[in-house]
Amino acid sequence: METVRKKYSLEFKISSVDMSIKYGSIIDVAQELGISENTLSHWKKLHKDGKLTFSKLTATDITKEDLLKLRKEIKNIKLERDILKKELSIFSKKGRQNINLLKIMLRYSLPGRCARFSK
């Protein structure tokens, strides 16, 4: 028969350790919460060593911020790509007739053109 190992959330572990510190009895808190005394003792040791903290949760928040920055950057890159495609199609159809547009393109950088066309 295979034993299924229970997984507890970080919040549950920290609150269990806090309860055991507050009430002073690992045995009573473990029985009340329905976990083994050894498990609670292990969590308490991890908490004492500083390894059982909410810093694990903040790492996911940082990645969310990075994800938002990357999505914004992708959006800007797609806008630049689309502008370049439009410029290429204009020049391939009309050839030299659009010299003025070419002068504008050379005068402004691509991000500058993106800002002008996106308004």
N, C-alpha and C positions, 0 to 999 in steps of 0.2 A: 504494500500500500504506500502510495506516494504522499508525503506531507506537503501541504500547501503553506508557504511562508507568507504571513501577513505583511503588508506594507502600510506604514503609517506616514501621514503627512508631517512635514517639518513643524508646522504650527502645533500639531497634536503633541509631538515629542517635546517641544519647548514648554508648552503649557503643562504637560505632565511633570517635567523636571521642576518647573516653578511651584507646582502644587506640593511636590515632595520636599522641596526646600522650605516652603511656607509651613507645612504641617509637621515636618521633621521625620516622617515615617514612610519609608519606601514600601514597606509591606502593605500598609493600609491603603496607600494611594494606588498601588498596583492592583490590589484586589478590587478597589472601587472602580477602576478603569477597565478591568478585565484583561490586564497584560501581565506577563511574568515579572517577577522581582528582578531577575537577571537582566531582562531587557531594560527596565527602568534604571537599574544601576549602571548599565552600559551608557545609556543616554545621559545620565547625570555626570559620568566621567567625561564624556565627549563635551558636554556643556562646560565643565570645569576647565578643560583643555582649550576651550575656545573654538572647537570644531563643529559645534552644533549652534549655528547662528543663522540669521536671516540673510546673510551676505550671499547665500546661494540663490535667493530669490531676486536680488538686485542684478545679478548677472543676466537674467532674462529680460529685465527692463532695459538694460544697456543695448541688448541686441535688438529690441523693438525700436529704440531710437536710431540705431544704425540702419535698420531696415527702412525706416521712414526716409532717412537721408538718401539711401540708395535708390529708393523709388522716385524721389524728387530728381535725382541726377539722371535716372533713366528717362524720365519724362522730358528733361531738357535735351538730352542727347537725341531722342526721337524727334523733337521739334527741329533741332539743327539738321538732322538727316532729311526731314521732309522739305525744309527750305532749300537744301542743296539739290534735292531731286527736282524741285520746281524750277530752280535756276538753270539746271542742266537742260530741262525740257525746253525752256524759253530760248536758250542759246542754240540748241540743236535745230529748232524749227525756223528761227528767223535769222540765224547767222550773224552777220555783221551789223544788222540794223539796230541792234540793241547795245551799241557802244556806250551810250549814257548809263545804262544799267550796269555795265561792266565797270565803269568808273565809280559808281556808287558802291559796288561790291568791293572794289579795291580800297576805297576810302574808309569803309566801316568793317570792323572785324565781324566774324560770324555771330558771336553773342550779341553784338550791337545790332545786327540785322534781325536777329531773333526778337530782340526787345522791340524794334520798330514794327515788325510784322505782327506781333502777338497782341498789340494794343487794339 
